[in-house]
């Protein structure tokens, strides 16, 4: 009796990803990449705006430091209002205890007998201006991104004749600044839109006349 031997061939099939699995994987990858790229772009934008704001504040610091250095070396302090344009008035020594929006003085090396070479600083239309010829010409010294809301100058010990007034107060100037500074940057949430970051500042500086006047 013969036995029939049947050989069964077993086929091993290797299975891959299905279409649904591939779609889910690609969707998850796209979501992760979108979030990551958005966070990176936001960091880049925030860093750029921070640098812009720092540049604006540096401009304000340089302008104020230059003003203080010039005032210390000058004489014949005059405090008044922004409507003063007369060269003789600007060269007159005047105190301003209650505060003013204009400050004039004789710069170091200038002739005290010449009334047309007074250095003048004043506040107008949200910016600080400087003139080296008694307001014949004017130059803004603060950037357009800086909005000055308040500028006051307080002067004591300046009234009288230089070295002849006999007081015991050395001429001194107190400068008070208030305002906002901003930097503009692009936002990535809405294409083509722009936003501004702004910071407020309140700065005070003191300058005393270097030439002895007691």
C-alpha positions as CSV (number, residue, x, y, z in Angstrom):
1,X,0.0,0.0,0.0
2,X,1.4,3.2,-1.1
3,X,1.2,6.4,1.0
4,X,0.6,9.7,-0.7
5,X,2.9,12.4,0.6
6,X,1.6,15.9,0.0
7,X,4.1,18.7,0.2
8,X,2.6,22.0,1.1
9,X,4.5,25.1,0.1
10,X,4.2,27.8,2.7
11,X,4.6,31.3,1.2
12,X,5.8,33.9,3.7
13,X,4.4,37.4,2.7
14,X,6.2,40.6,4.0
15,X,3.7,43.3,4.9
16,X,4.4,47.1,4.5
17,X,2.6,50.3,5.6
18,X,-0.9,50.8,4.4
19,X,-2.0,54.0,2.7
20,X,-3.9,55.1,5.8
21,X,-0.8,54.6,8.0
22,X,1.3,56.6,5.5
23,X,-1.2,59.5,5.5
24,X,-1.3,59.6,9.3
25,X,2.5,59.6,9.5
26,X,2.8,62.4,6.9
27,X,0.1,64.4,8.6
28,X,1.8,64.2,12.0
29,X,5.2,65.1,10.5
30,X,3.6,68.1,8.8
31,X,2.0,69.3,12.0
32,X,5.3,68.9,14.0
33,X,7.3,70.8,11.3
34,X,4.7,73.6,11.1
35,X,4.8,74.2,14.8
36,X,8.6,74.0,14.9
37,X,9.1,76.4,12.0
38,X,6.5,78.8,13.4
39,X,8.3,78.9,16.8
40,X,11.6,79.4,15.0
41,X,10.3,82.3,13.0
42,X,8.7,83.9,16.1
43,X,12.1,83.7,17.9
44,X,13.8,85.3,14.9
45,X,11.2,88.1,14.7
46,X,11.4,88.7,18.5
47,X,15.2,88.9,18.4
48,X,15.1,91.3,15.4
49,X,12.6,93.6,17.1
50,X,14.6,93.5,20.4
51,X,17.7,94.6,18.5
52,X,15.7,97.4,16.8
53,X,14.4,98.6,20.2
54,X,17.9,98.5,21.6
55,X,19.2,100.5,18.7
56,X,16.4,103.1,19.4
57,X,17.3,103.3,23.1
58,X,21.0,103.7,22.2
59,X,20.1,106.7,20.1
60,X,18.3,108.3,23.0
61,X,21.2,107.6,25.4
62,X,23.8,109.0,22.9
63,X,21.7,112.1,22.4
64,X,21.2,112.7,26.1
65,X,24.9,112.0,27.0
66,X,26.0,114.4,24.3
67,X,23.7,117.1,25.7
68,X,24.9,116.6,29.2
69,X,28.6,116.8,28.2
70,X,28.1,120.0,26.2
71,X,26.1,121.6,29.0
72,X,28.9,120.8,31.6
73,X,31.5,122.5,29.5
74,X,29.3,125.5,28.6
75,X,28.4,128.8,30.4
76,X,25.6,131.4,30.4
77,X,22.8,129.0,31.1
78,X,19.4,130.1,29.8
79,X,16.0,128.3,30.4
80,X,12.9,129.4,28.6
81,X,10.1,128.3,26.3
82,X,10.1,127.0,22.7
83,X,8.8,130.4,21.4
84,X,12.0,132.2,22.2
85,X,13.9,133.1,19.0
86,X,15.6,136.3,19.9
87,X,19.4,135.8,20.0
88,X,19.9,138.4,22.7
89,X,17.3,136.7,24.9
90,X,18.9,133.3,24.4
91,X,22.2,134.6,25.5
92,X,20.9,136.0,28.8
93,X,21.4,134.0,32.0
94,X,18.0,132.9,33.3
95,X,17.0,130.4,36.0
96,X,14.1,128.1,35.5
97,X,13.0,126.6,38.8
98,X,9.5,125.7,37.7
99,X,10.8,124.0,34.5
100,X,11.0,125.0,30.8
101,X,11.1,123.3,27.4
102,X,14.1,125.1,26.0
103,X,17.7,125.4,27.2
104,X,20.4,127.6,25.7
105,X,24.0,128.2,26.7
106,X,27.4,129.4,25.4
107,X,29.3,126.3,24.2
108,X,32.9,125.7,25.1
109,X,35.3,127.7,22.9
110,X,32.6,130.1,21.6
111,X,32.8,133.8,22.0
112,X,30.6,135.2,24.9
113,X,30.2,138.5,23.0
114,X,28.6,136.8,20.1
115,X,24.9,136.2,20.6
116,X,24.4,134.2,17.3
117,X,26.4,131.1,18.4
118,X,24.3,129.9,21.3
119,X,23.7,126.2,21.5
120,X,20.0,125.5,22.1
121,X,18.1,122.3,22.9
122,X,14.3,122.2,22.9
123,X,11.3,119.9,22.7
124,X,8.9,120.2,19.8
125,X,6.4,117.8,18.1
126,X,7.5,114.8,20.1
127,X,11.3,115.1,19.3
128,X,14.3,116.9,20.7
129,X,16.1,119.4,18.5
130,X,19.5,121.0,18.7
131,X,20.8,124.2,17.2
132,X,24.4,125.6,17.3
133,X,23.5,129.0,15.9
134,X,20.7,130.4,18.2
135,X,18.0,128.5,16.4
136,X,18.8,129.8,13.0
137,X,19.0,126.2,11.9
138,X,17.7,123.1,13.7
139,X,18.6,119.4,13.7
140,X,16.5,116.6,15.4
141,X,18.7,114.5,17.7
142,X,16.2,111.8,18.5
143,X,15.1,109.1,16.1
144,X,11.5,109.1,14.7
145,X,10.8,105.9,16.6
146,X,11.2,107.8,19.9
147,X,8.1,109.7,20.9
148,X,9.0,112.3,23.6
149,X,5.9,113.1,25.6
150,X,7.5,115.4,28.2
151,X,10.8,117.3,28.3
152,X,11.5,119.7,31.1
153,X,14.7,121.6,32.1
154,X,15.2,123.0,35.6
155,X,18.0,125.5,36.0
156,X,19.3,127.0,39.3
157,X,22.3,129.3,40.0
158,X,22.5,130.7,36.5
159,X,20.9,134.2,36.9
160,X,23.2,137.2,37.1
161,X,26.5,137.9,35.5
162,X,29.1,135.2,35.2
163,X,31.6,135.2,38.1
164,X,30.0,138.4,39.4
165,X,26.7,137.5,40.8
166,X,28.1,136.7,44.3
167,X,25.8,133.8,45.0
168,X,26.8,130.5,46.5
169,X,25.0,128.3,44.1
170,X,26.9,126.7,41.2
171,X,24.8,126.7,38.0
172,X,23.1,123.3,37.7
173,X,20.7,121.8,35.1
174,X,18.3,119.0,35.7
175,X,16.8,117.3,32.6
176,X,13.7,115.2,32.8
177,X,12.5,113.1,29.8
178,X,9.4,110.9,29.5
179,X,8.1,109.1,26.4
180,X,7.9,105.9,24.5
181,X,10.2,104.1,22.1
182,X,9.1,101.4,19.7
183,X,10.5,99.1,17.0
184,X,8.4,97.8,14.1
185,X,8.5,94.2,13.0
186,X,6.7,91.7,10.7
187,X,4.3,89.1,12.2
188,X,4.1,85.7,10.8
189,X,0.5,84.9,11.8
190,X,-0.9,87.1,9.1
191,X,1.0,87.6,5.9
192,X,2.0,91.2,5.2
193,X,0.8,92.5,8.6
194,X,3.0,94.5,11.0
195,X,3.1,95.1,14.7
196,X,5.0,97.4,17.0
197,X,6.5,96.8,20.4
198,X,6.9,99.8,22.6
199,X,8.5,100.5,25.9
200,X,8.1,103.6,28.1
201,X,11.0,105.4,29.6
202,X,11.5,108.1,32.3
203,X,15.0,109.5,32.4
204,X,16.6,112.2,34.5
205,X,20.0,113.7,34.1
206,X,21.9,116.3,36.0
207,X,24.7,118.5,34.7
208,X,26.6,121.1,36.7
209,X,28.7,123.9,35.1
210,X,32.3,122.9,35.2
211,X,33.6,126.5,35.3
212,X,33.5,127.7,38.9
213,X,30.8,130.4,39.4
214,X,30.4,131.1,43.1
